[in-house]
Amino acid sequence: MADREEFLEQMQEKLTDVVRPYQQQQNRRQRMADFVKQCVRCAGRNDFFQLDELLKSNMARDVEEEDGLKDGAEFLAQLRAYADEQVERYRIQFIEDLKILAREAELPIEIDFPRIEVLKGIEGEVDFAQRKTVINKKTLKSVDPKRIITALKRVKQQLYDRPYDPQAFIDKLYNAYAEILKKEAREIGHPVSMQHLYLEHVLSLQSRAFFQDMDKGRFRGYSLDQFAVDLWRYFQAGVGGTSEGYAVQLRPGRNNALWLIDSDGERRQITRISFLNKREKGSEK
């Protein structure tokens, strides 16, 4: 009985090993066939943006080198040249279409081509030559205005479309600042590293369950972009300081700095931060 089970198990393994490369080859061919069909659909609706992206991909190169599909290489090359020409011609219309789509999506976009901005902390740059758009340092391999607007909306939702209380934000930031000074045995008002405060602030956002079991606990992400926007929204709200009467002071610099948005709405490298009693800050002026 044991010998029979072992024999059958061995046969299963050996046959699986035999069929695996064949199945992989079949899957590869199916992906190539699907790719060609996708190109056909794009050509049918004159979607030259998508066609341009497809025909500059690694899959296009693989299809052109595939023995069974080499007859189609010439046609793919012709389509590639057509799509490339159409995208280049589209530059002139691009800005107007981007404005129209932004208005429909209720995005307050500002365009200084090739740079674009949607609210403070949401910035992008369009590179037609490379067929890409960089939004907040993330690359979108497209210059299709529809995809750009979709990406900008997604970033706006992440950074702006969530509950935000400027007073609660600055109070929590002050608490993280005070905790650092307590550990360093320093008085309130002493500047601390902006990087250190950001890290301490992120840790303060985590739940007790996370610290009790970090393997199972859920880490609450808080990006630097989110921090920069939250800080700007605090300045914009005109709250004036913490509930305990302390005003924040940012110190620009280059060493160990973070790119943040200051009270003037400008992106600057901030290296240190402190909280001063409002009366003390007023006397400094």
C-alpha positions as CSV (number, residue, x, y, z in Angstrom):
1,M,0.0,0.0,0.0
2,A,2.8,2.4,1.0
3,D,4.8,1.4,-2.2
4,R,1.7,2.1,-4.4
5,E,1.1,5.6,-2.8
6,E,4.8,6.4,-3.2
7,F,4.8,5.3,-6.8
8,L,1.7,7.4,-7.6
9,E,3.1,10.4,-5.9
10,Q,6.4,10.1,-7.9
11,M,4.4,9.8,-11.1
12,Q,2.4,13.0,-10.2
13,E,5.6,14.9,-9.6
14,K,7.4,13.7,-12.7
15,L,4.4,14.4,-15.0
16,T,4.0,17.9,-13.4
17,D,7.7,18.6,-14.1
18,V,7.2,17.5,-17.7
19,V,4.2,19.6,-18.4
20,R,5.4,22.7,-16.5
21,P,7.7,24.2,-19.2
22,Y,5.0,23.4,-21.8
23,Q,2.4,25.2,-19.8
24,Q,4.7,28.1,-19.2
25,Q,5.3,28.4,-22.9
26,Q,1.6,28.2,-23.6
27,N,1.0,31.0,-21.0
28,R,3.7,33.1,-22.5
29,R,2.1,32.7,-26.0
30,Q,-1.3,33.6,-24.6
31,R,0.1,36.8,-23.1
32,M,1.6,37.7,-26.4
33,A,-1.7,37.0,-28.3
34,D,-3.6,39.1,-25.7
35,F,-1.0,41.9,-26.2
36,V,-1.5,42.0,-30.0
37,K,-5.3,42.0,-29.5
38,Q,-5.0,44.9,-27.2
39,C,-3.0,46.8,-29.8
40,V,-5.7,46.0,-32.4
41,R,-8.4,47.4,-30.0
42,C,-6.4,50.6,-29.4
43,A,-5.9,51.1,-33.1
44,G,-9.6,50.6,-33.7
45,R,-10.5,53.4,-31.4
46,N,-7.4,55.6,-32.3
47,D,-6.2,55.5,-28.7
48,F,-2.7,56.6,-29.6
49,F,-1.7,57.3,-26.0
50,Q,-2.3,53.7,-25.0
51,L,-0.9,52.4,-28.3
52,D,2.3,54.4,-27.8
53,E,2.7,53.0,-24.3
54,L,2.1,49.4,-25.4
55,L,4.4,49.5,-28.4
56,K,7.3,50.9,-26.3
57,S,7.0,48.2,-23.7
58,N,9.2,45.1,-23.3
59,M,6.3,42.9,-24.4
60,A,6.3,44.6,-27.8
61,R,9.9,43.7,-28.2
62,D,9.2,40.1,-27.2
63,V,6.4,39.8,-29.7
64,E,8.5,41.1,-32.5
65,E,11.2,38.5,-31.7
66,E,8.8,35.6,-31.4
67,D,9.1,33.2,-34.3
68,G,5.4,32.7,-34.8
69,L,4.7,36.4,-34.7
70,K,7.6,37.9,-36.7
71,D,5.3,38.5,-39.6
72,G,3.5,41.1,-37.5
73,A,6.7,43.0,-36.5
74,E,6.5,45.3,-39.6
75,F,2.9,46.3,-38.7
76,L,3.7,46.9,-35.1
77,A,6.6,49.1,-36.2
78,Q,4.3,51.1,-38.5
79,L,1.8,51.5,-35.7
80,R,4.6,52.6,-33.3
81,A,5.7,55.3,-35.7
82,Y,2.1,56.5,-36.1
83,A,1.4,56.6,-32.4
84,D,4.6,58.5,-31.7
85,E,3.8,61.1,-34.3
86,Q,0.3,61.6,-33.0
87,V,1.5,62.0,-29.4
88,E,4.1,64.6,-30.5
89,R,1.4,66.5,-32.4
90,Y,-0.8,66.4,-29.4
91,R,1.5,68.7,-27.4
92,I,-0.3,71.8,-28.6
93,Q,-3.7,70.5,-27.5
94,F,-2.5,68.9,-24.3
95,I,-2.6,71.9,-21.9
96,E,-6.1,72.9,-22.9
97,D,-7.4,69.3,-22.5
98,L,-5.7,69.0,-19.1
99,K,-7.4,72.2,-18.0
100,I,-10.8,71.0,-19.2
101,L,-10.4,67.6,-17.5
102,A,-9.2,69.2,-14.3
103,R,-12.2,71.5,-14.2
104,E,-14.6,68.6,-14.7
105,A,-12.8,66.8,-11.9
106,E,-13.0,70.0,-9.7
107,L,-9.2,70.1,-9.3
108,P,-7.7,73.6,-9.0
109,I,-4.8,73.0,-11.3
110,E,-2.1,75.4,-12.1
111,I,0.0,74.7,-15.3
112,D,3.4,76.2,-16.0
113,F,4.3,73.6,-18.6
114,P,5.9,71.2,-18.1
115,R,5.2,71.7,-14.4
116,I,1.7,71.3,-12.9
117,E,0.4,71.8,-9.4
118,V,-2.9,70.9,-7.7
119,L,-3.1,72.5,-4.2
120,K,0.0,72.8,-2.0
121,G,2.1,69.6,-1.8
122,I,0.7,68.1,-5.1
123,E,3.2,68.7,-7.9
124,G,4.0,67.1,-11.2
125,E,6.1,67.4,-14.3
126,V,5.3,66.2,-17.8
127,D,8.0,64.7,-19.9
128,F,6.7,64.2,-23.5
129,A,10.1,63.0,-24.8
130,Q,10.1,60.1,-22.3
131,R,6.3,59.7,-22.3
132,K,6.1,60.0,-18.6
133,T,4.7,62.2,-15.9
134,V,6.2,62.5,-12.4
135,I,3.7,63.3,-9.6
136,N,5.1,63.8,-6.1
137,K,8.2,61.8,-7.2
138,K,6.1,58.8,-8.4
139,T,6.4,58.1,-12.1
140,L,3.4,57.6,-14.3
141,K,4.5,56.1,-17.6
142,S,2.0,58.2,-19.6
143,V,1.3,61.7,-20.9
144,D,-2.4,60.9,-21.4
145,P,-4.2,63.8,-19.7
146,K,-7.0,61.5,-18.5
147,R,-4.5,59.3,-16.7
148,I,-2.7,62.3,-15.3
149,I,-6.0,63.8,-13.9
150,T,-6.9,60.3,-12.4
151,A,-3.5,60.2,-10.7
152,L,-3.8,63.7,-9.4
153,K,-7.3,63.0,-8.0
154,R,-5.9,59.9,-6.2
155,V,-3.1,61.9,-4.6
156,K,-5.6,64.7,-3.6
157,Q,-7.8,62.1,-1.9
158,Q,-4.8,60.7,0.0
159,L,-3.5,64.0,1.2
160,Y,-6.6,66.3,1.5
161,D,-9.8,64.3,1.5
162,R,-9.7,63.0,5.0
163,P,-10.7,64.3,8.4
164,Y,-8.2,67.0,9.6
165,D,-8.2,69.2,12.7
166,P,-5.4,71.8,12.7
167,Q,-5.5,72.3,16.4
168,A,-5.3,68.5,17.1
169,F,-2.5,68.2,14.6
170,I,-0.3,70.9,16.2
171,D,-1.0,69.7,19.7
172,K,0.0,66.2,18.8
173,L,3.2,67.5,17.1
174,Y,4.0,69.5,20.2
175,N,3.5,66.5,22.4
176,A,6.0,64.5,20.3
177,Y,8.4,67.5,20.5
178,A,8.0,67.7,24.3
179,E,8.7,63.9,24.6
180,I,12.0,64.3,22.7
181,L,13.1,67.1,25.0
182,K,12.1,65.1,28.1
183,K,14.3,62.2,27.0
184,E,17.2,64.6,26.3
185,A,16.6,66.5,29.6
186,R,16.2,69.8,27.8
187,E,13.7,72.7,28.2
188,I,10.8,73.6,26.0
189,G,12.0,76.0,23.3
190,H,15.2,74.1,22.5
191,P,15.3,73.2,18.8
192,V,15.2,69.5,17.8
193,S,16.0,67.7,14.5
194,M,13.1,67.8,12.1
195,Q,13.8,64.3,11.0
196,H,13.7,63.1,14.7
197,L,10.4,64.9,15.3
198,Y,8.8,63.4,12.2
199,L,9.8,59.9,13.3
200,E,8.5,60.6,16.8
201,H,5.3,61.9,15.4
202,V,4.8,58.8,13.2
203,L,5.3,56.6,16.2
204,S,2.8,58.6,18.2
205,L,0.1,57.7,15.6
206,Q,0.4,54.0,16.2
207,S,-2.0,52.0,18.2
208,R,-1.2,50.3,21.5
209,A,-1.8,47.0,19.8
210,F,0.9,47.7,17.3
211,F,3.6,48.1,20.0
212,Q,2.3,45.0,21.9
213,D,2.8,42.8,18.9
214,M,4.5,44.4,15.9
215,D,4.3,41.3,13.8
216,K,0.5,41.2,14.0
217,G,-0.2,44.9,14.7
218,R,-1.2,47.1,11.8
219,F,1.3,50.0,11.2
220,R,-0.4,53.3,10.3
221,G,1.5,54.8,7.5
222,Y,2.1,58.6,7.5
223,S,4.1,59.8,4.5
224,L,6.4,62.8,4.4
225,D,4.0,64.3,1.7
226,Q,1.1,63.9,4.2
227,F,3.2,65.6,6.9
228,A,4.1,68.5,4.6
229,V,0.5,69.1,3.6
230,D,-0.8,68.8,7.2
231,L,1.8,71.3,8.4
232,W,0.7,73.7,5.6
233,R,-2.9,73.3,6.4
234,Y,-2.1,74.2,10.0
235,F,-0.5,77.4,8.9
236,Q,-3.3,78.2,6.5
237,A,-6.0,77.6,9.2
238,G,-4.6,80.5,11.3
239,V,-4.9,78.6,14.6
240,G,-2.0,80.5,16.0
241,G,-0.4,77.8,18.2
242,T,-0.9,74.9,20.5
243,S,-3.7,74.8,23.1
244,E,-1.0,75.4,25.7
245,G,0.1,78.7,24.1
246,Y,3.2,77.6,22.1
247,A,3.9,78.7,18.6
248,V,5.9,76.6,16.1
249,Q,9.2,77.8,14.6
250,L,10.8,76.2,11.6
251,R,14.5,76.6,10.9
252,P,15.7,76.1,7.3
253,G,18.9,74.3,6.4
254,R,20.4,71.6,4.3
255,N,21.9,69.1,6.6
256,N,19.5,66.3,7.6
257,A,16.6,68.4,6.4
258,L,13.1,67.5,5.2
259,W,11.3,69.2,2.3
260,L,8.2,70.8,3.9
261,I,5.8,73.6,3.2
262,D,6.3,76.7,5.3
263,S,3.8,79.4,6.5
264,D,4.3,81.2,3.1
265,G,3.3,78.1,1.2
266,E,6.8,77.6,-0.1
267,R,8.6,74.2,-0.2
268,R,11.8,74.6,1.8
269,Q,14.4,72.3,3.4
270,I,13.7,72.4,7.1
271,T,16.4,71.0,9.4
272,R,15.2,72.0,12.9
273,I,11.9,72.9,14.7
274,S,11.1,74.3,18.1
275,F,8.0,75.5,20.0
276,L,8.2,78.8,21.8
277,N,5.9,80.5,24.2
278,K,3.9,83.0,22.2
279,R,5.1,85.8,24.5
280,E,8.7,84.7,24.0
281,K,8.3,84.4,20.3
282,G,6.8,87.9,20.2
283,S,9.7,89.4,22.1
284,E,12.2,87.8,19.7
285,K,10.7,89.9,16.9
